[in-house]
């Protein structure tokens, strides 16, 4: 697909209710669409509906067999929060944190 077709393709994917998410990508595919299907025949029907979208040239299918790591933003948020709370050891603490008195008026 070419760059000018992207908005039309996104609109077409929005019209397919089984498309539950879509992302622009790098590599061989331009858009990765996640769909929900009841089985392989339903997936075939959904794939054909996507191929009818104006601007879609081809599809490639991969099926999730089992989830090995569930969506887990908490681990990343915990690391980010810890690094935000503690200054890096190589950086000196601000003067007010080392015991100096900070006074905005002088």
N, C-alpha and C positions, 0 to 999 in steps of 0.2 A: 504494500500500500504506500502511497505517497503522502507527504506531509499535508497537502491540502485536503485529503480525504478524512483525516482524523476526526474532526467534529461530526461529520456525517456518520462515521462508523460508530462513534460513541453513542450518538442518538439512536442508531439502529440497534446497538446492543442493549440500550435501556428499554427498548420495546420487547426484548426477550425476557420474560419474568424469571426464567431459571438462571440468568446471569446474576450472580450474587456479589461479584466484585470484578473490577478490571483495572489494570495498571499498564502504563506505558513502560516498555522495556528496552534494553539494549540487546544486541545479538541478532539471532535469526528472526525472531518475532518482533512485531511492532507493538502489539497489545497482548497481554496475558489476561484472559478472562477465566474466572472461576465460576463453574456452573454447578447446580444441584440437579442430579438425575436419580430416578428411581432404579434404574438398571441400565444395561448396555443398549437395549432397544430405545429406551427413553433418551439416552445420551446421543444415539444416532439421530433421533428426531431433532434434538436441540442443536446438534452440529449442523444439520441441514438448515435449520432456521437461521443460524449464524451465517452460513454461506450465502443465504439470500440477501443479507445486508449489503447495500450498495457500497462498494469499495473493498469488501473482503474478498481476497483472491484465493486463499487457502486456509485450512485449519490444521492443527496438529493436536493430538489428544494424549494426555497422560492421566492416569487414574490414581488417586490416592488410595493406597491399600490399607495403611494403618498409620495412625498418628504416633510418632515416636517422641516428639517434644511438643507439648501443647503451647499455644500462644502464651507467652510469659513476660509481659512488660515489667512486672514487679521486680525481677532480678536486676534489670537494667536501671530502673528507677532507684533502687536501693543503692547501687554503686554510684550513680550520679549524685544522689543526696549525700552520701558519705564524702565524696570528693568535694562537694560544694561546702560542706560544714568545716572541713579541715583544710587549712592552707598547706600547700606543698612544703615539705621539710626544707627544700632548697631556697624557699622564699622567706625573707625576714618578716616578722610580724609588723603590722603598722605601729607607729609610735604610741598611739593610745593603748594598744594591747600590751605594750611592754612596761606600762606603769606611768608613762607621761600623762599629764593632764591635758586634755584637749579643750580649748576654749575658742569658740567661734569669734568672740569679741576681743579685740586687742587694742 
